Amino acid sequence: MRFVSFIRRGQDGAAAGVLDGGRIRPFRSKITLADFIALDPSQRAGQGFGDAFAAEEAKLVAPLRPHKNVFCVGRNYLAHAEEGARARGQELKLPDVPTFFTKAPTAIADPDDVLDLDPTLSSEYDWEAELAVVIGTRCRDVAEGEALDVIFGYMCLNDVTARDLQKAHVQWFKGKTLDHTCPIGPSIVDASEIRDPGKLEIALTVNGVEKQHSNTSNMIFSVPKIIASLSRGLTLEPGDIIATGTPEGVGFARTPPEFLKDGDVMEITIENVGVLSNAVRLRAPVAAAR
């Protein structure tokens, strides 16, 4: 199943359901996808559906907006770690454990949204295609061999990054968490439909030109290892999102460096998961909030 959140033409507010080919089957109850994920699996199975309608009658929005920060893993593909070290003129030192950082919930953006990015804040907005994991079970201290059992599903995520802010602040949070820098979706694919999250092709294009192309088999830390490491002493909850890292081909490490320009269109494709597309609008805000 492909779970979606959507706004149907002529209706106010978002609803949730399942995308079935070219049609959407909405949940019969007025339940959000976040609330659905939080249900016990037996309760999820009892959720009925209303009348299906053509997908063209609705706009898909971010499948869920988590209450907590999005968990992210940095430098999790060997070739990406190598290109980053080379671009910074540093010796490559691979981490012994996953490098975690977070993106605030306010960074979440909808699929097909135009990402409004402020050029007065950064001149180095960069792309990062990532496989995202959505947790479906409240858990802690998860054994690696049981980690796949706590996953609700998978989706595409673009970890858009302001590289100059990332460098200026000497840590990753500020440059990673500006508004509109975490588009997700367009759907969450049920975990049962992904036999092995470690064997998926992942790619990103900008204006149709391929910039990233790899396979999740090239991760340094697998999805089960990430969940096991993150959950040690830290409770994960239904609806938590974990971004599992990006492969090589990011803009700042290219020769010469490349960064997003006004009007650019990014498209992420992950095998059996989906396609996430977002355009970029670079413009200064009319007035700063007080």
N, C-alpha and C positions, 0 to 999 in steps of 0.2 A: 504493500500500500504506500501511496504517496500522500502524506498529510499536509494540508495547506491551511493558511489563514487568508481571508479574502474580504473585499468589500464589493457587494453586488450592486450593480447599477440601480439607482433609485432607492437604495436603502442606506440608512445611517449606521455607522459603526462596523467593526470587523466581526466576522463569523468564522467558523472553522469546519473542516470536513475533509473529504478525501478526493483527490484528483484521479479520475478513472478515464484514461484516454483523453478525449476532448470534452469530458463532462465533469462537473463537480457534484459530489453527493454531500450535502451539508449534514452535520449532526442534527438530529431531531431536537435535542435539548439545546438551550442557549449556553453552550459551554465553550470556553476558549480552548485553544490547543494546549496552552500551558496547564490549564485545569485538567484536561484530558490526560496529559502525560503524568500528572500527579496521582491519578487514580490507580488503584490496585489493578493488575492485569485482568482479573475476572470482571471488575467493574467496567473496564474499557471494552471488553467483549460484549457487554450488555448495552452499549450505546447504539441506539438505532439511527437510521438516516431518514431525512426528508426526501422530497422529490428532487431528482437530479435535474440540472440545467446546464446549458452550454457554457463552457469555460469563458467564452468571449463576452459573456454578460457580467464578468467580474474582473476586478484588478487584484492580483495576488500581492499580498503584503508580507512583511517579515513573518515567518511562521510563528515565532514567539519572541517576546521581549523579556529576557530574564530579569529577575529581581537583583541578581548578583552580577558582578563583573564577569565578562567572558574570560575563561582561563585560556592562556596561549602558551605554546612551546616555541622557543627560539632555536635557531641553528639545528634543525632536526633532519636535514638532508645533507649528506657528506659534501656533495658538489656545491651546495649553497654555502656551507661553512667555509669551504675552500675559497670560493669567489669572494666572500666577505672579508676573509683574512687578507687575500691578495689586494683587494681594493683599498684596504686600510693600511697596507704595508706592515702587517703584523704576522707573527709566526702562528700557524694553525695549531690550536690546542683544543681538542675535542673534550666536551664535558663528560664527566663520569655519570652524571645523573641529568635528567631533563632540566633545561633552563626555563623556568616559568615566569610569566608576567601576565598582566591583565589589561583588558579594554573595558571602559565603563559602559553600562547599558545605554547611555545617551549616544554612543557611537553607532548603534545599530541603525541600519538603513534597509529599505525595502528592495526586493529584486526589481530591476528595470527603473529604479529611481535615478534621477539625475543627482549626483553627489555635489552639493554646494560646498566648495572648498575655498578658503580665504587665502588669496595670494599674498596678502600682507603678513600673514603668519608664517608661511613657508613657500619657498620656491622649488622645493624638492619632494613633491608628492610622488610616492612610489607604489607599485602594485605587489601583491603577494597572494597567489592562489593557494587555498588550503582546504583540506578535508576537515570538516567539523563533526564532532561527536556530540550527540544529545543524550544526557544521562536520563534513565527512566526509573531508577530505583534508589531510594535513600540508602547510602552505603558509606562505609569507612573501612580502612585497612583491607582493601580488596586484594585477594591473591591474584597474581598474574594469570593463572590458569582459569580463573572465574570472571575475569574482567569483562569479557564480551557479553556476559549474562546481565550486566547492569546497564547496557546501552539500549536506549529506546530507538534511536535511528541515526542517520547520517545526512549531512547537507553540505552544500558549497558555502565557503566563506572567503571574503577578500579582506585581508589585513592591510588596508591602505595605510601607509606610513609617511609621516613628514620627516625625512631623513635629517634635515638640518636641525630640527628641534630635538630629535633623538640624540644627535651628537652634542648639541649645546647643553642639554640637561644631564648628560653623562649617564643616563639610564634610559630605559625604553618607554616608560609609561606615558609621559607627556606627548611624545612624538607619535604614539600609537593610538591615542584615545580621543582625538578631536572628533567633534560631531560629524556624522556622515562618513566615518572611516571604517565601518564594519558592516557592509552589506552582506546579507545572508539569504539563503533559500535557493530556488523559489519554493521548494518543498522539503519535507523531511521524509526520507525513504526509510521504511520500516527495517529494523536491523535484520530481520529474518530474510530479507531479500539480498543482503550483502554477505556472501558466504565467507569472504576473507577481506577485511579492510586493508590488509597489507599487500593486496595484488590489484590495485586500481590505477589505470592511466589517469594522469592529471595534467592539464594544460591551461595556458592563459594566452589570449591574443589581445593586442591593442590595435584598434582600427583594422582588424582582420589579419594582422601580422603576428605570427607566433613568437612569443617572448619566453615562455616557460613550457617545458614538456618533460615529464618524468613519470615515475611510477611510485606508488606508496611503498613498494618493496624496498625502495632506496632510503627509507627513514632510518635514522640512527637508532631511535627508540620507537618500537612498535606501539600501536594503539593499546594493547594490553599492558605493556610496560609503563606507558604514560599514565594510565588510570591507576595502576598499582602504586606508582611513585607518588602521584598527586594525592591519593586518598589516604596515605599513611598519616594518621593523626588528624586528618581533615575530612569532615563530613561532606560528601557530595549529595546533592538533592535532585529530584526529578526536575527536568528543565534546565539544569546546568549545561553550559556549552563549553566544549574544549576544542580549540583550534590546534591542529596537530603539526603545524610547521609548513614552510613553503620550500619548494625546490629551487634549483638554480635558475638564473635568468632574470633576476630582479634588476630594476633600472640603475641603481647607484653603482652596481658592480660591473656594468657594461662598459665597453671602450668605444667611444667616449660615453660617460654616464648619460642616461636618458631619464627624464621625468615627465609626469603627466602634464598635458597641455589642455587648455580650454577646448571643449568639444570632443576630446578623446573618448573612445568607447572601449571598455574592458569586457572581455567575455571569458569566463572560467568554464571549463568542461571537465567533469569527473565521471569516469566510466561507471555506468549503472546508477549514478547518483543524480546527475542533472547538469543544467547549464544556467549560470548566473551572469547576467549582463547588466552593466551600469555605465552610463555616460558621466562625464565630469564637466562641471561648470566652475571655472575659476573667476570669482568676483568678490570684491571687498563688500562687507555688509554696509547697508545704508547708514545705520547708526548702531553703535555698540550698546549692548544692554547695560543698564545701570544697576 
